Amino acid sequence: MAEKKEMSPIELKVARQIEYYFGDHNLPRDKFLKEQLQVDDGWVTLETMLKFNRLKSLTTEISVIAEALQKSKTGLLEMSEDKTKIRRSPNKPLPEVNDDYKDALKHKSVYMKGFPLETSLDEIQEWLNGKGPIENIQMRRNLQRQFKGSVFICFDTEESCKQFLERSDIKSFKDNEMLVLSREDYHVKKAEERKLYKAETKAKAKHDKEHQQKQVEDKEMGLLLDEQTGCLLKFSGELEDVSREDFHELFSGHGKIKWVDFTRGAKEGTLLFDGNAKEAFDKAKEANGGELKIKANSVTWQVLEGEEEKEELKKIIEAQQESYNRSKSRVGRGRSGGRGGRGGRRGRGGRDQGRSQYKGRKTKFESDDEDDAPAAPKREREDADGPAAKVPKTENGS
């Protein structure tokens, strides 16, 4: 048999294009071509092949197609005696698409990124000429069908793929630095990137939620401060034997105390009234003969105003919220203070029967009883990964 002649550039492109149509990657997905194979025992006329746009853009001459395929050395296709029809060689049947096939495909494929976005498939094929026996080039595109600058290249064997990765002349394309990875390494890299992106997204969402919540709380804090103006009465003196209950008893019938900011043994503290602190003080003072003592102890009283009032009220609100959160945490853990059980540590404001407590995002105080706390909030729902986008089949894998 005479040795096959060298192929011209156009013949090389024509043969490569037609062999792509009949190749392992395209043929199983090409509905039109598979239908044609059923008509004449796998034979397809060259005239039918000219209906493929990319081939027709290369040549419209049947003689050029026939000459190109006769010179091809792949052995993938055979031609009829009258040189009008072609079919895939029975000696090279399509592989069974199973897990072993997919695994083998992964190990003989390469990922490359760095091509200018205007690069054509012909330019990539020309650059790859002589760099290894390539079965398929897939140009990766976005949803708008625009080239993303990256490709998957499938070689004929795993060994060919390894040899390609070891080449030194694939590190740049037209002065562009190229990222070259085995497909397996590419998938590992993408998995790490997705994991990092997910973690960053979750952290950002948490930060944004906390920031938004803080803004709401700051706004509500401002409203509370405005609402409670004139309600704080500060006291100081020798108070070693005084308890919070003593203050409630002292002002009973003169004003309702919502919160007592006082620790037993301290020498000063603050009372938060549900109403005007000065009115409650004046009534209690008048009822006690013009001098308001507590358990025979002399006490200095001061109705707070201005910035001092705001700072003290803010401190009380935060103490109430802390006490509320502690009680909520105990409920969430299933702890109880029943008979024989051990209750949690009391908040600074104390557990005074029937008095008020600040509960989160409310504009009014209701009760400072720590026992009736709400159940723990529901956990945040984990982000779910969406399905991978489908990549439609295109001419020559592009």
NORLINHU-V387474 format. One record per residue. RES is the residue in three letters. D_LAST is the distance of its C-alpha to the last C-alpha in Angstrom with 1 decimal. Layout:
RES&D_LAST ; RES&D_LAST
This chain:
MET&36.8 ; ALA&35.9 ; GLU&33.3 ; LYS&29.9 ; LYS&29.5 ; GLU&27.0 ; MET&23.9 ; SER&23.4 ; PRO&20.2 ; ILE&19.2 ; GLU&20.2 ; LEU&18.1 ; LYS&14.9 ; VAL&16.1 ; ALA&17.0 ; ARG&13.9 ; GLN&11.9 ; ILE&14.6 ; GLU&15.0 ; TYR&11.4 ; TYR&12.4 ; PHE&15.6 ; GLY&14.4 ; ASP&15.3 ; HIS&11.9 ; ASN&11.1 ; LEU&14.7 ; PRO&16.2 ; ARG&14.0 ; ASP&14.1 ; LYS&17.3 ; PHE&17.9 ; LEU&17.7 ; LYS&19.8 ; GLU&22.4 ; GLN&22.7 ; LEU&23.4 ; GLN&26.4 ; VAL&28.0 ; ASP&29.1 ; ASP&29.1 ; GLY&25.4 ; TRP&25.7 ; VAL&23.3 ; THR&24.5 ; LEU&22.7 ; GLU&23.5 ; THR&21.5 ; MET&18.4 ; LEU&18.7 ; LYS&17.9 ; PHE&14.2 ; ASN&13.2 ; ARG&10.9 ; LEU&13.7 ; LYS&16.3 ; SER&15.1 ; LEU&15.9 ; THR&19.2 ; THR&21.4 ; GLU&24.0 ; ILE&24.5 ; SER&26.5 ; VAL&23.8 ; ILE&21.6 ; ALA&24.6 ; GLU&25.6 ; ALA&22.2 ; LEU&22.2 ; GLN&25.9 ; LYS&25.2 ; SER&22.4 ; LYS&23.9 ; THR&21.6 ; GLY&23.8 ; LEU&21.1 ; LEU&22.1 ; GLU&25.5 ; MET&26.8 ; SER&29.8 ; GLU&33.0 ; ASP&32.7 ; LYS&29.2 ; THR&28.0 ; LYS&26.1 ; ILE&23.8 ; ARG&23.2 ; ARG&22.0 ; SER&24.9 ; PRO&27.3 ; ASN&27.7 ; LYS&24.2 ; PRO&24.0 ; LEU&21.2 ; PRO&21.9 ; GLU&23.4 ; VAL&21.1 ; ASN&23.7 ; ASP&24.4 ; ASP&25.0 ; TYR&21.7 ; LYS&19.8 ; ASP&22.0 ; ALA&21.5 ; LEU&17.7 ; LYS&18.2 ; HIS&20.6 ; LYS&18.5 ; SER&15.4 ; VAL&15.1 ; TYR&14.0 ; MET&13.8 ; LYS&14.4 ; GLY&15.9 ; PHE&13.6 ; PRO&14.8 ; LEU&12.9 ; GLU&13.1 ; THR&11.4 ; SER&9.2 ; LEU&7.0 ; ASP&10.4 ; GLU&12.4 ; ILE&10.8 ; GLN&11.3 ; GLU&14.7 ; TRP&15.7 ; LEU&15.0 ; ASN&17.1 ; GLY&20.3 ; LYS&19.3 ; GLY&19.1 ; PRO&18.0 ; ILE&14.3 ; GLU&13.2 ; ASN&9.5 ; ILE&7.0 ; GLN&4.9 ; MET&4.2 ; ARG&6.8 ; ARG&8.0 ; ASN&11.6 ; LEU&13.4 ; GLN&13.5 ; ARG&9.7 ; GLN&10.3 ; PHE&8.6 ; LYS&11.0 ; GLY&11.4 ; SER&10.6 ; VAL&8.6 ; PHE&9.7 ; ILE&10.9 ; CYS&12.9 ; PHE&15.9 ; ASP&18.4 ; THR&21.1 ; GLU&22.1 ; GLU&24.3 ; SER&21.6 ; CYS&19.8 ; LYS&23.1 ; GLN&23.8 ; PHE&20.6 ; LEU&21.5 ; GLU&25.0 ; ARG&23.9 ; SER&25.3 ; ASP&23.0 ; ILE&19.9 ; LYS&21.6 ; SER&20.7 ; PHE&18.2 ; LYS&20.0 ; ASP&22.7 ; ASN&20.4 ; GLU&21.4 ; MET&18.7 ; LEU&19.0 ; VAL&18.4 ; LEU&19.2 ; SER&19.2 ; ARG&17.2 ; GLU&20.7 ; ASP&21.9 ; TYR&19.0 ; HIS&19.9 ; VAL&23.6 ; LYS&22.9 ; LYS&21.1 ; ALA&24.0 ; GLU&26.5 ; GLU&24.9 ; ARG&25.0 ; LYS&28.5 ; LEU&29.6 ; TYR&28.0 ; LYS&29.8 ; ALA&33.0 ; GLU&32.8 ; THR&32.1 ; LYS&35.0 ; ALA&37.3 ; LYS&36.5 ; ALA&37.2 ; LYS&40.4 ; HIS&41.4 ; ASP&40.8 ; LYS&42.8 ; GLU&45.6 ; HIS&45.7 ; GLN&45.8 ; GLN&48.5 ; LYS&50.5 ; GLN&50.4 ; VAL&51.7 ; GLU&54.3 ; ASP&55.4 ; LYS&55.8 ; GLU&57.7 ; MET&59.7 ; GLY&60.7 ; LEU&61.8 ; LEU&63.8 ; LEU&65.5 ; ASP&66.4 ; GLU&67.7 ; GLN&69.9 ; THR&71.7 ; GLY&75.4 ; CYS&75.0 ; LEU&75.4 ; LEU&78.8 ; LYS&79.0 ; PHE&81.9 ; SER&83.3 ; GLY&86.4 ; GLU&87.8 ; LEU&85.7 ; GLU&85.9 ; ASP&87.2 ; VAL&85.2 ; SER&82.3 ; ARG&79.8 ; GLU&81.8 ; ASP&84.8 ; PHE&83.0 ; HIS&82.1 ; GLU&85.8 ; LEU&87.0 ; PHE&85.0 ; SER&85.4 ; GLY&86.5 ; HIS&85.8 ; GLY&82.0 ; LYS&79.0 ; ILE&77.3 ; LYS&73.5 ; TRP&72.9 ; VAL&75.1 ; ASP&73.5 ; PHE&76.1 ; THR&76.4 ; ARG&79.8 ; GLY&81.7 ; ALA&80.0 ; LYS&82.1 ; GLU&80.0 ; GLY&77.4 ; THR&76.2 ; LEU&76.7 ; LEU&74.2 ; PHE&76.0 ; ASP&74.8 ; GLY&76.5 ; ASN&78.5 ; ALA&79.5 ; LYS&82.5 ; GLU&84.0 ; ALA&83.7 ; PHE&85.3 ; ASP&88.1 ; LYS&88.9 ; ALA&89.0 ; LYS&91.0 ; GLU&93.6 ; ALA&93.8 ; ASN&94.6 ; GLY&97.5 ; GLY&95.5 ; GLU&94.1 ; LEU&91.0 ; LYS&91.2 ; ILE&89.4 ; LYS&91.4 ; ALA&94.1 ; ASN&91.8 ; SER&91.6 ; VAL&88.2 ; THR&86.7 ; TRP&84.6 ; GLN&82.2 ; VAL&80.0 ; LEU&76.7 ; GLU&75.3 ; GLY&72.6 ; GLU&70.1 ; GLU&72.1 ; GLU&71.9 ; LYS&68.1 ; GLU&67.5 ; GLU&69.8 ; LEU&68.3 ; LYS&64.8 ; LYS&66.0 ; ILE&67.6 ; ILE&64.5 ; GLU&62.4 ; ALA&65.0 ; GLN&65.0 ; GLN&61.2 ; GLU&61.4 ; SER&64.1 ; TYR&62.1 ; ASN&59.0 ; ARG&61.2 ; SER&62.6 ; LYS&59.2 ; SER&58.0 ; ARG&61.1 ; VAL&60.3 ; GLY&56.7 ; ARG&58.0 ; GLY&60.5 ; ARG&63.5 ; SER&66.7 ; GLY&70.1 ; GLY&72.2 ; ARG&75.5 ; GLY&75.2 ; GLY&71.8 ; ARG&71.0 ; GLY&69.8 ; GLY&67.4 ; ARG&68.7 ; ARG&70.0 ; GLY&68.4 ; ARG&70.3 ; GLY&71.3 ; GLY&72.9 ; ARG&73.0 ; ASP&75.6 ; GLN&76.4 ; GLY&75.4 ; ARG&74.0 ; SER&70.7 ; GLN&67.4 ; TYR&64.3 ; LYS&61.3 ; GLY&58.0 ; ARG&56.9 ; LYS&60.3 ; THR&62.3 ; LYS&65.6 ; PHE&67.1 ; GLU&68.2 ; SER&69.4 ; ASP&69.5 ; ASP&69.8 ; GLU&67.1 ; ASP&67.3 ; ASP&65.5 ; ALA&62.0 ; PRO&58.8 ; ALA&56.5 ; ALA&53.6 ; PRO&50.5 ; LYS&47.5 ; ARG&44.8 ; GLU&41.6 ; ARG&38.7 ; GLU&36.0 ; ASP&32.5 ; ALA&30.2 ; ASP&26.6 ; GLY&24.4 ; PRO&21.9 ; ALA&18.4 ; ALA&15.9 ; LYS&13.9 ; VAL&10.1 ; PRO&9.5 ; LYS&7.8 ; THR&5.5 ; GLU&5.8 ; ASN&5.6 ; GLY&3.8 ; SER&0.0
